[in-house]
């Protein structure tokens, strides 16, 4: 019987499910909430370089930028199956225009995280979401909605 790797996330009115038959997966969806204390959370949970990137965003881009990084980090941690045992500041996401995020990890016990394939998703308006797959192989990610 083949393996099936899966992960589930939910927030607000939506849930997201990731399925893969070749590698571990992690998915995160977060409702973008304007009342979220993003400055305090970013200072506490983001790597210094990420926090600096966040601080330099124009005010009208900060909320979206915060949730971009947050969902990427959550998806990566869920894919690795480590939860918050790896401090989020040790996982750094680099965002480039039009390119998939790249991940670096300063925790030597979890360097495998750097080989994960990560994609930002646009599953619903006013939600941030990301997917991580524990491989560097091109998986031809397919998105379906119900």
Kinemage of the C-alpha trace (Angstrom):
@kinemage 1
@onewidth
@group {chain A} dominant
@subgroup {mainchain}
@vectorlist {calphas} color= white
{ca unk a 1} P 0.000 0.000 0.000
{ca unk a 2} L 1.459 3.414 -0.934
{ca unk a 3} L 2.062 6.063 1.689
{ca unk a 4} L -0.167 9.102 1.909
{ca unk a 5} L 1.251 12.144 3.653
{ca unk a 6} L -1.228 14.819 4.671
{ca unk a 7} L -1.614 17.965 6.713
{ca unk a 8} L -4.595 20.114 7.672
{ca unk a 9} L -5.019 23.752 8.660
{ca unk a 10} L -8.067 25.885 9.370
{ca unk a 11} L -8.779 29.510 10.139
{ca unk a 12} L -11.945 31.574 10.032
{ca unk a 13} L -14.343 30.102 7.464
{ca unk a 14} L -11.804 27.956 5.600
{ca unk a 15} L -9.798 24.778 5.907
{ca unk a 16} L -6.897 23.623 3.747
{ca unk a 17} L -5.730 20.047 3.253
{ca unk a 18} L -2.454 19.002 1.627
{ca unk a 19} L -1.959 15.460 0.313
{ca unk a 20} L 1.173 13.925 -1.187
{ca unk a 21} L 2.196 10.355 -1.950
{ca unk a 22} L 5.979 10.960 -2.058
{ca unk a 23} L 6.914 13.283 0.814
{ca unk a 24} L 5.797 14.946 4.039
{ca unk a 25} L 3.694 18.079 3.606
{ca unk a 26} L 2.739 21.047 5.728
{ca unk a 27} L 0.049 23.597 4.984
{ca unk a 28} L -1.118 26.732 6.727
{ca unk a 29} L -4.038 29.061 6.123
{ca unk a 30} L -4.614 32.157 8.238
{ca unk a 31} L -7.419 34.670 8.154
{ca unk a 32} L -5.869 38.123 7.724
{ca unk a 33} L -7.107 40.072 10.705
{ca unk a 34} L -6.472 43.822 10.889
{ca unk a 35} L -6.725 43.676 14.705
{ca unk a 36} L -3.771 41.278 14.965
{ca unk a 37} L -0.798 42.796 16.887
{ca unk a 38} L 1.551 42.184 13.957
{ca unk a 39} L 4.362 44.469 15.160
{ca unk a 40} L 4.709 42.653 18.486
{ca unk a 41} L 4.391 39.205 16.913
{ca unk a 42} L 6.909 39.981 14.174
{ca unk a 43} L 9.414 41.284 16.726
{ca unk a 44} L 9.009 38.129 18.812
{ca unk a 45} L 8.799 35.387 16.172
{ca unk a 46} L 10.736 36.591 13.123
{ca unk a 47} L 14.468 36.358 12.469
{ca unk a 48} L 16.252 39.723 12.625
{ca unk a 49} L 16.503 39.957 8.817
{ca unk a 50} L 12.796 39.151 8.437
{ca unk a 51} L 11.832 41.689 11.068
{ca unk a 52} L 13.897 44.334 9.303
{ca unk a 53} L 12.202 43.450 5.990
{ca unk a 54} L 8.810 43.690 7.698
{ca unk a 55} L 9.625 47.041 9.357
{ca unk a 56} L 10.657 48.527 6.001
{ca unk a 57} L 7.401 47.616 4.262
{ca unk a 58} L 5.057 50.490 3.461
{ca unk a 59} L 2.273 50.689 6.049
{ca unk a 60} L -0.351 49.499 3.562
{ca unk a 61} L 1.726 46.320 2.851
{ca unk a 62} L 2.616 45.329 6.416
{ca unk a 63} L -0.473 43.273 7.217
{ca unk a 64} L -0.119 41.174 4.044
{ca unk a 65} L 3.655 40.895 4.525
{ca unk a 66} L 3.262 39.699 8.091
{ca unk a 67} L 0.888 36.906 7.072
{ca unk a 68} L 3.097 35.892 4.133
{ca unk a 69} L 5.996 35.134 6.464
{ca unk a 70} L 3.791 33.663 9.195
{ca unk a 71} L 2.105 31.104 6.935
{ca unk a 72} L 5.403 30.095 5.322
{ca unk a 73} L 6.988 29.463 8.727
{ca unk a 74} L 3.945 27.515 9.952
{ca unk a 75} L 3.849 25.353 6.817
{ca unk a 76} L 7.584 24.572 7.109
{ca unk a 77} L 7.371 23.695 10.811
{ca unk a 78} L 4.340 21.481 10.213
{ca unk a 79} L 6.040 19.737 7.297
{ca unk a 80} L 9.103 19.067 9.449
{ca unk a 81} L 6.843 17.743 12.218
{ca unk a 82} L 8.691 19.758 14.850
{ca unk a 83} L 6.069 22.289 15.933
{ca unk a 84} L 7.601 25.090 17.941
{ca unk a 85} L 10.492 22.948 19.225
{ca unk a 86} L 12.544 24.849 16.626
{ca unk a 87} L 12.284 28.543 17.466
{ca unk a 88} L 10.700 30.425 14.577
{ca unk a 89} L 13.576 32.918 14.608
{ca unk a 90} L 15.907 30.109 13.470
{ca unk a 91} L 13.883 29.560 10.294
{ca unk a 92} L 14.266 32.371 7.822
{ca unk a 93} L 12.124 32.794 4.727
{ca unk a 94} L 13.458 34.912 1.877
{ca unk a 95} L 10.836 36.338 -0.408
{ca unk a 96} L 11.658 37.357 -3.978
{ca unk a 97} L 9.295 38.861 -6.507
{ca unk a 98} L 7.746 36.106 -8.564
{ca unk a 99} L 9.973 33.345 -7.159
{ca unk a 100} L 9.202 30.666 -4.595
{ca unk a 101} L 10.364 31.483 -1.056
{ca unk a 102} L 13.705 30.050 -0.012
{ca unk a 103} L 14.263 28.790 3.510
{ca unk a 104} L 17.382 28.797 5.648
{ca unk a 105} L 17.631 27.278 9.104
{ca unk a 106} L 20.274 28.207 11.673
{ca unk a 107} L 19.408 25.182 13.845
{ca unk a 108} L 22.008 22.570 12.850
{ca unk a 109} L 19.699 19.750 13.984
{ca unk a 110} L 17.085 20.724 11.390
{ca unk a 111} L 19.062 21.736 8.289
{ca unk a 112} L 16.844 19.391 6.210
{ca unk a 113} L 14.228 22.149 6.338
{ca unk a 114} L 16.333 24.025 3.773
{ca unk a 115} L 15.547 21.416 1.108
{ca unk a 116} L 11.783 21.858 1.406
{ca unk a 117} L 9.870 23.119 -1.571
{ca unk a 118} L 7.723 26.058 -0.407
{ca unk a 119} L 4.921 27.841 -2.242
{ca unk a 120} L 2.736 30.733 -1.273
{ca unk a 121} L -0.905 30.040 -2.065
{ca unk a 122} L -3.871 32.278 -2.763
{ca unk a 123} L -6.735 30.110 -1.596
{ca unk a 124} L -9.241 32.752 -0.486
{ca unk a 125} L -9.565 36.516 -0.326
{ca unk a 126} L -8.411 37.971 3.012
{ca unk a 127} L -6.431 34.816 3.857
{ca unk a 128} L -2.745 34.028 3.741
{ca unk a 129} L -1.629 30.499 2.986
{ca unk a 130} L 1.470 28.481 2.212
{ca unk a 131} L 2.484 24.910 1.412
{ca unk a 132} L 5.758 23.124 2.227
{ca unk a 133} L 6.816 19.751 0.805
{ca unk a 134} L 9.842 17.839 2.139
{ca unk a 135} L 11.632 17.535 -1.196
{ca unk a 136} L 13.479 19.591 -3.783
{ca unk a 137} L 11.893 17.624 -6.641
{ca unk a 138} L 9.520 19.552 -8.880
{ca unk a 139} L 6.185 18.148 -7.830
{ca unk a 140} L 3.903 20.016 -10.205
{ca unk a 141} L 1.700 21.255 -7.358
{ca unk a 142} L -2.015 20.978 -8.144
{ca unk a 143} L -4.533 23.157 -6.333
{ca unk a 144} L -8.178 22.151 -6.114
{ca unk a 145} L -11.024 23.808 -4.289
{ca unk a 146} L -14.413 22.539 -3.296
